[in-house]
């Protein structure tokens, strides 16, 4: 009888432990990485978690996850510069499968630090990987997570997302023609209301109000995915106000500027992605070799 009770107690303890780890999304076991996650998620002690993540990396304990999670915690502590150096110094210890996730963390860190040139270069590198069939480790889809939910992302959707981020980076640099060109390509692949608003802003900044108005009308008429998103309403209203003087005065813009300082080879590459979509391509395209020159004449 005693033996049976002992076994039941052990099973109950084990079940409680499993439930606890599931509830707090913790890995099982007792190691530096597990302790780091407990400090991060349960005790809300980021500094203690960073110490344990360091131990995990040095001991080879789930290095892929430890490096990524440590960088995320550092970002939350406003230590993004340190996190960037951390990834640069230790990513060679990580598996090939982890490199794409580390790039995504780096992009967020560059954005946090205002390192726009580095962000742009890394986004272009990710686009090169798509052209060469190396994205998602060669698979057509990947599993992503948002607010605790898992969902599948296609290579096509990922390309549009990356282009959206690239367009935003060009916007921050006030390179509006380049941002416009990239947003147009993103919209051709996977249109949505958010990117349409950004495209509208690019056109407004170039004084091309008639074109901007046409783009914004698609959002206001609910023709694009996300048009009814409450978070987008403020942006839409701001753009309406930007265009209101033009609408009232019926001022027509001058001739289309149509000249973009973005690399023509880069844009041609995006055209190929749209017209000849094959996610599993492995052939290297010359368009995504290192680009060292800019050309003055490039039609959008």
Steps between C-alpha positions, in 0.01 A plus 500: 500500500775742596679431174183574306447830681862598440461434129179704487667788683794495260262498204307793649821695555615427146164603356506823702853570375395447139198726544719768658746494211220508243327789677816711508631369165816372665730225375532198728812401692754678717772676303628858454260554208199370694592717799541800270152451356356465851664828603382668180140379490403418858713709734519793256871543575663596167845563649503160667377341178784661303754351742354152452477542123872580501564178692288304253692637201838429659394147599346422159153467652239568228723767350262583213217592734721647772666747263173612342314529832786685665508755218124553533530558877786745441286690250225529760762640741601768246828319442449451127858597407634228731251251357622573147861432599388188685340349190791600278749339740322172573279417202770269359430267792140465386355255251424585139128474578529778760663758272177626347346561844814681611480722192143590592612595852785705354261690274290596803813605688624714210157664488512564874843663471421700189763311300310538173782419258574173683129421508466560126801284417371210710152525345656485154700199610178325602353579158809349336441183701145481367625535141751225557245263654667511843218662699314291761786250475377403155135442600201675337353609834610558857322505834482846657369608838309813598341570838540135594334368184672296230426547131652414163679762289575446130816617327286740299356657816845522654632677191226761523568545872873550442431750222265686734777525759746609233261769382459624857877524545525708181219720633701569815793601281260733312586320178139520385550388136681184617235432763228547239662253261533234770146548633358468148674165460379385841143591405524305176597188693269518803301824528368634829374828645803572718746494210252699291502777762880503496498516120254788522737683735791449258296661224385789720862574594581524129209735432314242291165556666275362227676162509505506880126566505435203271697268730327630813154459347561123474555492876203722580272292278605181681656338194818385676569254778505682834309803376261476795771452762433756779875556540516617138223758531723766657756465222228516237357815658845662511549430130154637421600824675825510303302477176215732602660824368557335162145368490348835588708699256498227235871559450647265243858387550773564245639235269571165655841500660544135422877500561621284783845490655459135601718246323342398171632146528327465836164605355545271200557217744173573675322494164639153436375384838147605410496384138680170542409393852680179597585495875719191473741648249861431572654678202691810610375815334756762412258771610572418862876503480655784700370828361760772503365770268189713472355617168324824439241385250246248626129498423272384779 
